[in-house]
Amino acid sequence: MPRMQDSGKKRMYVRKRVCRFCQDENLPIDYKDPKLLKHFITERGKIMPRRMTGTCANHQRKLREEIKKARHIAFLPFTTAVR
């Protein structure tokens, strides 16, 4: 068997993110709660992907729809004015 060369890099342990909506069934995803929705958008106003937030596919789709509703009603901004 060939020996593995030690490249000097340490392996980083990445913890698996869990969906916070699956963990807490009583936590609703609602467009009227911008405080909750702000955790899932960047400071530029983009919706963060699943791999960053750890939400499951079903809740990510529900989250996307609720963020878009909140933007249309002006609870959340579409973008930030950065120049």
CNS distance restraints for C-alpha pairs under 8 A (distance, minus, plus):
assign (resid  16 and name CA) (resid  54 and name CA) 7.91 0.50 0.50
assign (resid  17 and name CA) (resid  53 and name CA) 7.45 0.50 0.50
assign (resid  17 and name CA) (resid  54 and name CA) 4.74 0.50 0.50
assign (resid  17 and name CA) (resid  55 and name CA) 7.78 0.50 0.50
assign (resid  18 and name CA) (resid  22 and name CA) 7.94 0.50 0.50
assign (resid  18 and name CA) (resid  23 and name CA) 7.64 0.50 0.50
assign (resid  18 and name CA) (resid  54 and name CA) 5.42 0.50 0.50
assign (resid  18 and name CA) (resid  55 and name CA) 6.53 0.50 0.50
assign (resid  18 and name CA) (resid  56 and name CA) 7.84 0.50 0.50
assign (resid  19 and name CA) (resid  23 and name CA) 6.36 0.50 0.50
assign (resid  19 and name CA) (resid  53 and name CA) 7.98 0.50 0.50
assign (resid  19 and name CA) (resid  54 and name CA) 5.42 0.50 0.50
assign (resid  19 and name CA) (resid  55 and name CA) 4.13 0.50 0.50
assign (resid  19 and name CA) (resid  56 and name CA) 5.64 0.50 0.50
assign (resid  20 and name CA) (resid  24 and name CA) 6.18 0.50 0.50
assign (resid  20 and name CA) (resid  54 and name CA) 7.92 0.50 0.50
assign (resid  20 and name CA) (resid  55 and name CA) 6.72 0.50 0.50
assign (resid  21 and name CA) (resid  25 and name CA) 6.02 0.50 0.50
assign (resid  21 and name CA) (resid  26 and name CA) 7.99 0.50 0.50
assign (resid  21 and name CA) (resid  27 and name CA) 6.08 0.50 0.50
assign (resid  21 and name CA) (resid  28 and name CA) 7.62 0.50 0.50
assign (resid  21 and name CA) (resid  55 and name CA) 7.42 0.50 0.50
assign (resid  21 and name CA) (resid  59 and name CA) 7.04 0.50 0.50
assign (resid  22 and name CA) (resid  56 and name CA) 7.94 0.50 0.50
assign (resid  29 and name CA) (resid  33 and name CA) 7.84 0.50 0.50
assign (resid  29 and name CA) (resid  62 and name CA) 7.25 0.50 0.50
assign (resid  29 and name CA) (resid  63 and name CA) 6.42 0.50 0.50
assign (resid  29 and name CA) (resid  66 and name CA) 7.05 0.50 0.50
assign (resid  30 and name CA) (resid  66 and name CA) 6.03 0.50 0.50
assign (resid  31 and name CA) (resid  37 and name CA) 7.63 0.50 0.50
assign (resid  31 and name CA) (resid  66 and name CA) 4.75 0.50 0.50
assign (resid  31 and name CA) (resid  67 and name CA) 6.22 0.50 0.50
assign (resid  31 and name CA) (resid  69 and name CA) 6.09 0.50 0.50
assign (resid  31 and name CA) (resid  70 and name CA) 4.93 0.50 0.50
assign (resid  31 and name CA) (resid  75 and name CA) 7.92 0.50 0.50
assign (resid  32 and name CA) (resid  70 and name CA) 6.86 0.50 0.50
assign (resid  32 and name CA) (resid  75 and name CA) 7.40 0.50 0.50
assign (resid  33 and name CA) (resid  37 and name CA) 6.58 0.50 0.50
assign (resid  34 and name CA) (resid  38 and name CA) 5.92 0.50 0.50
assign (resid  34 and name CA) (resid  70 and name CA) 7.34 0.50 0.50
assign (resid  34 and name CA) (resid  75 and name CA) 6.24 0.50 0.50
assign (resid  34 and name CA) (resid  76 and name CA) 6.55 0.50 0.50
assign (resid  35 and name CA) (resid  39 and name CA) 7.35 0.50 0.50
assign (resid  36 and name CA) (resid  40 and name CA) 7.75 0.50 0.50
assign (resid  37 and name CA) (resid  41 and name CA) 7.01 0.50 0.50
assign (resid  37 and name CA) (resid  63 and name CA) 7.76 0.50 0.50
assign (resid  37 and name CA) (resid  67 and name CA) 6.56 0.50 0.50
assign (resid  38 and name CA) (resid  42 and name CA) 7.77 0.50 0.50
assign (resid  38 and name CA) (resid  76 and name CA) 7.95 0.50 0.50
assign (resid  40 and name CA) (resid  47 and name CA) 6.10 0.50 0.50
assign (resid  40 and name CA) (resid  48 and name CA) 5.60 0.50 0.50
assign (resid  40 and name CA) (resid  53 and name CA) 6.92 0.50 0.50
assign (resid  41 and name CA) (resid  45 and name CA) 5.61 0.50 0.50
assign (resid  41 and name CA) (resid  46 and name CA) 5.29 0.50 0.50
assign (resid  41 and name CA) (resid  47 and name CA) 4.40 0.50 0.50
assign (resid  41 and name CA) (resid  48 and name CA) 5.31 0.50 0.50
assign (resid  42 and name CA) (resid  46 and name CA) 5.28 0.50 0.50
assign (resid  42 and name CA) (resid  47 and name CA) 6.46 0.50 0.50
assign (resid  42 and name CA) (resid  48 and name CA) 6.39 0.50 0.50
assign (resid  43 and name CA) (resid  80 and name CA) 7.46 0.50 0.50
assign (resid  44 and name CA) (resid  79 and name CA) 5.69 0.50 0.50
assign (resid  44 and name CA) (resid  80 and name CA) 5.53 0.50 0.50
assign (resid  45 and name CA) (resid  77 and name CA) 6.76 0.50 0.50
assign (resid  45 and name CA) (resid  78 and name CA) 5.85 0.50 0.50
assign (resid  45 and name CA) (resid  79 and name CA) 4.70 0.50 0.50
assign (resid  45 and name CA) (resid  80 and name CA) 6.46 0.50 0.50
assign (resid  46 and name CA) (resid  78 and name CA) 7.99 0.50 0.50
assign (resid  46 and name CA) (resid  79 and name CA) 7.53 0.50 0.50
assign (resid  47 and name CA) (resid  64 and name CA) 7.34 0.50 0.50
assign (resid  48 and name CA) (resid  52 and name CA) 6.58 0.50 0.50
assign (resid  48 and name CA) (resid  53 and name CA) 6.78 0.50 0.50
assign (resid  49 and name CA) (resid  53 and name CA) 6.51 0.50 0.50
assign (resid  50 and name CA) (resid  54 and name CA) 5.26 0.50 0.50
assign (resid  50 and name CA) (resid  55 and name CA) 5.48 0.50 0.50
assign (resid  50 and name CA) (resid  56 and name CA) 6.96 0.50 0.50
assign (resid  50 and name CA) (resid  57 and name CA) 7.43 0.50 0.50
assign (resid  50 and name CA) (resid  60 and name CA) 6.71 0.50 0.50
assign (resid  51 and name CA) (resid  55 and name CA) 7.75 0.50 0.50
assign (resid  55 and name CA) (resid  59 and name CA) 6.25 0.50 0.50
assign (resid  55 and name CA) (resid  60 and name CA) 5.85 0.50 0.50
assign (resid  56 and name CA) (resid  60 and name CA) 5.98 0.50 0.50
assign (resid  57 and name CA) (resid  61 and name CA) 6.28 0.50 0.50
assign (resid  58 and name CA) (resid  62 and name CA) 6.45 0.50 0.50
assign (resid  59 and name CA) (resid  63 and name CA) 5.87 0.50 0.50
assign (resid  60 and name CA) (resid  64 and name CA) 6.05 0.50 0.50
assign (resid  61 and name CA) (resid  65 and name CA) 6.42 0.50 0.50
assign (resid  62 and name CA) (resid  66 and name CA) 6.29 0.50 0.50
assign (resid  63 and name CA) (resid  67 and name CA) 6.11 0.50 0.50
assign (resid  64 and name CA) (resid  68 and name CA) 6.27 0.50 0.50
assign (resid  65 and name CA) (resid  69 and name CA) 6.26 0.50 0.50
assign (resid  66 and name CA) (resid  70 and name CA) 6.13 0.50 0.50
assign (resid  67 and name CA) (resid  71 and name CA) 6.20 0.50 0.50
assign (resid  67 and name CA) (resid  76 and name CA) 7.57 0.50 0.50
assign (resid  68 and name CA) (resid  72 and name CA) 6.39 0.50 0.50
assign (resid  69 and name CA) (resid  73 and name CA) 6.36 0.50 0.50
assign (resid  70 and name CA) (resid  74 and name CA) 6.00 0.50 0.50
assign (resid  70 and name CA) (resid  75 and name CA) 5.00 0.50 0.50
assign (resid  70 and name CA) (resid  76 and name CA) 5.59 0.50 0.50
assign (resid  71 and name CA) (resid  75 and name CA) 5.84 0.50 0.50
assign (resid  71 and name CA) (resid  76 and name CA) 4.73 0.50 0.50
assign (resid  71 and name CA) (resid  77 and name CA) 5.76 0.50 0.50
assign (resid  71 and name CA) (resid  78 and name CA) 5.98 0.50 0.50
